[in-house]
Amino acid sequence: MCCFITALFLAGPRAAILAWWLLFPVRFNVAFSTIIWPILGIIFVPWTTLMYLAIWPGGVVGFDWFWIGLGVLFDIGMHAGGGYGNRSRIPGYR
């Protein structure tokens, strides 16, 4: 099971969230009150959503905010890295 989870993390956060959603749908029902938040999380902030689901059973208290912040940094890095990597496609920008 540990190798499966690691493979999902390497495949990407969206694949991990989708597999987690299919295997444990009750966790999503408990963590999110509506269906809109996990869908928006998968689209815009997948790492943060994945971290939130990983720490949700005990609630988000204390040091858990560090993991949420780490997820936010990973999401910012994903979006900023894509822009930085494609900067050569913008005319006049070096």
C-alpha positions in Angstrom: 0.0 0.0 0.0 2.9 2.4 0.8 4.3 1.9 -2.7 0.9 2.6 -4.3 0.6 5.9 -2.4 4.1 6.9 -3.3 3.4 6.1 -7.0 0.3 8.3 -6.9 2.3 11.2 -5.4 4.8 10.8 -8.2 2.1 10.6 -10.8 0.8 14.0 -9.6 -1.5 15.3 -6.9 -4.6 15.1 -9.1 -4.1 11.4 -9.7 -3.6 10.9 -6.0 -6.7 12.9 -5.1 -8.8 11.0 -7.7 -7.6 7.6 -6.5 -8.2 8.6 -2.9 -11.7 9.9 -3.8 -12.6 6.6 -5.5 -11.2 4.4 -2.7 -12.3 6.4 0.4 -15.3 8.6 -0.6 -16.4 8.9 3.0 -13.3 10.9 3.8 -14.3 13.5 1.3 -17.8 13.7 2.6 -16.5 14.3 6.1 -13.8 16.8 5.1 -15.9 18.9 2.7 -19.5 19.9 3.2 -20.2 20.4 -0.5 -18.8 18.9 -3.7 -17.7 22.3 -5.1 -14.6 22.7 -2.7 -12.9 19.5 -3.7 -13.5 20.1 -7.4 -12.1 23.6 -7.1 -9.2 22.2 -5.1 -8.4 19.6 -7.7 -8.4 22.2 -10.5 -6.6 25.2 -8.8 -4.7 24.0 -5.7 -4.2 20.2 -5.9 -1.3 20.0 -3.4 -3.1 22.0 -0.8 -6.2 19.9 -1.2 -4.1 16.7 -0.9 -2.4 18.0 2.3 -5.8 19.0 3.7 -7.2 15.6 3.1 -4.2 13.9 4.6 -4.4 15.8 7.9 -8.2 16.2 8.2 -9.1 13.3 10.5 -7.8 15.2 13.6 -8.7 18.6 12.3 -6.4 21.4 11.3 -4.7 22.5 14.5 -1.2 23.4 15.6 1.6 22.1 13.4 -0.9 20.9 10.8 -0.9 24.5 9.5 2.7 23.9 8.4 1.6 21.1 6.1 -1.2 23.2 4.6 1.4 26.0 4.1 3.7 23.5 2.4 0.9 22.5 0.1 0.3 26.1 -0.8 4.0 26.6 -1.5 4.0 23.5 -3.8 1.0 24.9 -5.7 2.6 28.3 -6.1 5.8 26.6 -7.3 3.8 24.6 -9.8 2.1 27.7 -11.2 5.2 29.9 -11.1 7.4 27.2 -12.5 5.2 26.8 -15.6 5.4 30.6 -16.2 9.1 30.7 -15.7 9.7 27.7 -17.9 7.7 29.2 -20.8 9.1 32.7 -20.5 10.9 32.3 -23.9 7.5 32.1 -25.6 6.7 35.7 -24.7 8.1 38.2 -27.2 10.4 40.8 -25.8 10.8 39.0 -22.5 14.1 37.3 -21.7 
